[in-house]
Amino acid sequence: MNDLVRFSFSLSPRMQAFLLLRDGLHCLDAAERTGQPYLWLQACIDLRASLLGDHGRKPAIPEVLSLFVTMRAHIEKLANDHPRFRESIDASCKRIDEHAETLRDGHEEAVRFLSQDAMIETYLNAQKKQDWLGHKPCLPQGLAALWSESEDRQRQVHEQLGDLASAAYFLDVMLQDYVMWEKRTAYEGCDQITPERGTHFGLVIIGLDPTDAGLGIVPDISGNRLAIRLRFQQWDAGQPASQVLDDVPYSMMLVPIA
């Protein structure tokens, strides 16, 4: 199942804060790999919002730390129920404790940098004025030169967020490996998932065959802990999204960490 294209949907505020942080970190990694300054700036202001709290977001680090605590309690119970897995579970608990300790440090330096760096602040202000490319502060004309000379800026952000990224990616793997996949079919492109009552699920993950995803088939997910509605859409180049009318086989995972 590792080759599935995965789509995550949050069912709890804590999980939503984690997904926003995780995706911001992935965006930052992609910007550094590909050398795209606009993508890097967008990732920085998104991470700033996650770390400080902004536009209805709670600060993400306390939320992620509490998810680690909940995850540890869940896998400890697994160890009690399945003693033969005790050794591997103890190793996972040790890594959870290590990552949780780094999160408790607060990452003040990263927060300070993202809050005070002139280039990031200028781009954030341009967005507030709905100037998404930064025309008014003349960013398009000078950004290439600024970016080529900003290795120290990129290095500092990378170093200051390194421990946080390691913790977030580790938790992401834990969440996506915690339960088994369930194979399902969305008849005529639609399905409804009814989570088990009495269990607090925080995340639903939809897995699609890469061939289907490559054809522009994507899930539209809505709902809550009581009922999750799934409708597959077709995204064709230059066309509005349309409802998929054929049956779509997919895999589903409900994660009981909220």
N, C-alpha and C positions, 0 to 999 in steps of 0.2 A: 504493500500500500504506500510505500515511500514515494512512488512516482506520481501519485495523485496531485492534481492542482487543488490547493486548499483555500477555502473561503471561510473566514471566522466571523461570527456574529455574537456580540456581547448580550448577556442576559442579566447583568448586574452592574452597578456603578463602579465597583472596584475593578471588575474585569475590563470595563470600558476605559478606565484610566490606564490600565496596563497595556491594552491594545494600542492606544494612542501613543504611549511612550515607545513601545516596541516598533511601531511603524515609523516614527520619527527617527529612531536610531538606524533602521534599515535605509531610510531615505538619505541620512547622512553618510552611511557607508557607500551607497551607490554614487553619491556626488563625488566622494573622494576617489573612488575607483575610476570614474569616467571623466573627472576633471571638469564638472559643470558648476560654475559659480552660482547661478540662479537656484539650482537644486540645493546646493549647500546652504545658501542663505535661507531658503524656505524651510529646510530641515532645522536650522538653528532657531528660527523664531517659533517653529512648532514645538521643539524641545523646550524652549524657554517657557512657553505656555504650559507644558506638562509639568515642568519642575516648579514653577512659581504658582501655578493655578491662574486661569484666565478664561474669560468668556464662558463661565459656567463649569469650567474644569476644576476639580480639586487637585492640589499638589499630588503628583503621581507616586513619589517615593513612599510615603506612609501607606498608600493603597497597595503597592507592590509588596512592601514588607509584610503587610497583613495577609496577603495571598501566600507568601512563603510560609507563614505560621500555620495557615489553614492546610496547605499542602503537606506540611510535615506531620500534622495530626492525622491526616488521611492515610499517609503511607505507613505511619507507625501502627495504625489499626490493621493495615494489610499484613504487616509483619507478625502481629499477634494472631491473626487468623490463618496465616500461612508461614509457619516457622521456617520452612525450607528456603524461603526467600530472605531470611533475616540478614544475612551477610551483605547482599547487594542493597537492601533497603537501608541498612546502617550506613553504607557508603554514600547513598543519596542524601541521607539526613545530615551527614557531615558536610557535604557540599552545600546543602541548603543553609546550614548554620554559618558557613564561611561567607556565602553571598549575603545573607541577612546582616552579618556584621559590617560588611562594606556599605550596605544601604544605610545603616544607622549613623554612619559618619556624616551624612547630610549633603555631601558634594557642594559645599559652599563656594569653592573656587570656580566650579563650572557655572553655578548660578550667577556669581559675580561677573564672570567673563561674558556670558550670554546677555547680561543686563547692561553692560557698560561698553562693549566693543562698538566703535563708531560705525563700522560698515554694517553690522547687524542692526544697530539702532536706526540707521538711515533707511535701510530696506523695510524695517517694521513700520516706520512712520509713513513711508511711501504707500504701503499696503493700506494703512488706516485712511489714507486719502484716495483709495481706490485707484492708485497709480501702480498697477501690479508689476510693471517692468522697471519702474523707477525713473520715468522720463523727467519729472520735475527736478529731482536732485542730480540729474545728468548721469545716472548710473550706467545706462547702456554704453555711453561713449567711453567711460573710464574703467568699467568693470574688468575687462580683459587684462589691462595693465595691473590693476589692483590685485586681481586674482593670481597673476603670475608671480607677484612679489609677496604673496601672503602665506608662504609655507609655514612660517612661525605661528600665524594665527590658526591655521588648520591643525598643526601639530599640538598646540595647546588644548584645543577643543577635544581632539582625539584622546590625548592623555587624560584629561580631566573627566571624560565620560567613559573611559575604558572599563573601569570596574562596574559601572552601572550597566553598560552594554553587555558585559559578560553575565551579569546577574539576570538581565532581562531575557537574553537568548537561552540561558539555562532553564529559566522558568517556562519559556515558550515550548521548549522540547519536552519538559516534564508534563505540561498540560496536554500536549498533542500525543503523548505516548501513554497517558494514564489509563485510558479505557480502550476497549476494542471497537473497531469499526462495525457498523451495521449496514448491510447492503439493502438498498431500497430502490423503488422505481417511482418517478413522478409521472403519473399517467396523464397524457395530453399536456405535459409540462408543468403539472401542479401536484402538490402534496401538502399534507398537514402532519406535523409532528406533535404528538401529545406527550410531554414529559411525565415521568412517573410522579404521582402526587407524594408529598412528604419528603422529597429530595430536592435540595436547593441546587439547581444547575446554574452555572455562571457563564457557560460558553457552549455554543453549538458550532461544529466545524463540518462543512460540506466538502466532500472530496469528489472531484470530477476527473474523468479520464482526460489526459492531456490532448488527445485528438479532438474531443468534444470542445474543450476550452479553446483550442486553436481555431476552431470553426466559429468562434464568437459566441458560444453558449455560456451564459453566466447566471448564477442564482440571484434572485431578488428575495431577500429574507426579511420578514417582519414578524411581530408578535411579542410574546413575553414568556414568563415561566410556565404559564398554563397552556398555551397553544402557540406553535410556531408555524407560520404560513410560508410556503416555499413555492415560488413561481419562476420557472426558467425563462430567460429572455434571450433573444437573438440580437447581437450587436454586429451589424454589417457596416462596412465602410460607407460613410456618407448618408446613412439611413437612420431614421429614428429606431429606438428599441422596439422590438415586436415580440409578442408572445410566442413561445415555442409550442407547437401543437402536437408534436410527436412525443412518444414516451421517452423519458430520459432516465437511464440507469445512473445511480449515484451512490456514494457512501456517506454515512452520517455518524458523527460522534458527539454525544452529549457529555460534557465534563462536569462532574458534581463538585466543583470548587467555585464558590460564589463570593 
